[in-house]
Amino acid sequence: MKRAATILLACALLASCNTVAGVGEDISGMARWSQQGMGGGY
C-alpha cells in the first residue's frame, strides 16, 4: 500500500511539472518556503 501511494504521488508530481527538472524546482521551492517559515531565511 505504501509503495502504491509513493508511485501515485510520483506520477502526480511528474504530470504537474512535465519534467524531472520541474520536480526538482518544486522541491527546491518547498525547501525555501519551509526554511523561511522556520526563520532561517538568508
N, C-alpha and C positions, 0 to 999 in steps of 0.2 A: 504494500500500500504506500509506504514511504517513497519507494522508488518511482511508482506511478505518479505521485504528486510532484516529485522533483522533475521528472520528464515533462509533465504538463506545464509546470512553471517555466522550464527552459524553452519550450516551444512557444509559449505566450510571449516571453521576452524577445525571442528572435523574430516573431511575427510583428511585434510592435516596433522594433528598431530596424528591421530589414537586414541588418548586417551584424556580424560579431563585433565589429568596431563600434557600432552604435550601442551594443550592450555594454561594452567597456566604458563608453562615455556616460551612460546612465549610472553605472556603478560608481564611477568617479564623482558624479554629481551628487549621488546619495551620500557618499562619504563626506564630501564637503559640507553638505546640508546638516548632517548629523554632528560634524565637528563644530560647526557654528552654533548649533543648539546646545552643545556642552560648554560653550565658552572658549573653545580652543582655536578660534579663527586667527589666521596670521595676516 
